[in-house]
Amino acid sequence: MSNTLQGDIALVTGASRGIGAAIADELAAMGATVIGTATSENGAKAIDERLTANGGHGRVLDVTDGAAVEALIDAIAKEFGAVSVLVNNAGITRDQLLMRMKDEDWQAIIDTNLTSVYRTSKAVMRGMMKAKKGRIISIASVIGLTGNPGQANYAAAKAGIIAFSKSLAREIGSRGITVNVVAPGFIDTDMTRALPEESKQALLGQIALGRLGEASDIAKAVGFLASPAAAYITGETLHVNGGMYMP
Amino acid sequence: MSTIEERVKKIVIEQLGVKEDEVTANASFVDDLGADSLDTVELVMALEEEFETEIPDEEAEKITTVQQAVDYIKAHTKD
């Protein structure tokens, strides 16, 4: 799938490591001009260094800061052109049994994982409507479909992304813009490495393919949805989970 | 230099894909020109760009005819 994204401007949030980094690399390899974001200067610098060979760039962005989101998308439009591929990947976890969950744990997850998708999608809308084309791809999670003890906040946000994407797909489909979701299963990243060994073993037992997924497995799925090959797919959730959950 | 009326009319024709003679002053975007809600949002976006102004959402909702668009632009732009 080389060069199928030539001329596209792709914005990937949370691109300094894990799944986001793999997505940024994949889209860059497909020929897109990729702007990857991180919350810290160091993270943005690391993205810059990684992507520079492919003409990509790192930028600092806190996805919970609405003004910053708008400013970045304006700046990208001026410097590179309007964003034509948006990948909402930035996400965090604050796992806690509901009885012990604090309001902050709930709110932080909703803000960072769900409200951010609303903000970035809204900010790229004008440019995509004018261009009459665009791709919005958000990273949800198998947990948004199955639920998981200790992750009521995370599961709610991830399920919210799916419903949001279906609605938006219906709103703007007539303008040639597709809105899709990739729902990763259990992927080998810093986020899942932080899980206790016991729950990791329990999860592995449920995966048909018997192994963790790689970040690149998710990146390939995102690359497909961003490509012209996926032009007739919208409102869809692509499950990349090794058979851990089959809807 | 085209008048505001002419420039608004041109945008309406382009955005809604309607014929020039349909775009009368009192034509309603939705009822007469077949616009859906997304079309009206796009129309406002195009007017904002043409006249380099920002139309707040609560004002945009009140612009439902060609004449209302012209009146709004006249009241909110300098020349």
Contacts between the chains, C-beta under 8 A, distances in Angstrom:
chain1	res1	chain2	res2	distance
A	126	B	45	6.2
A	129	B	42	6.0
A	129	B	45	7.0
A	130	B	45	7.6
A	171	B	38	6.7
A	172	B	38	7.2
A	174	B	38	6.9
A	175	B	38	7.4
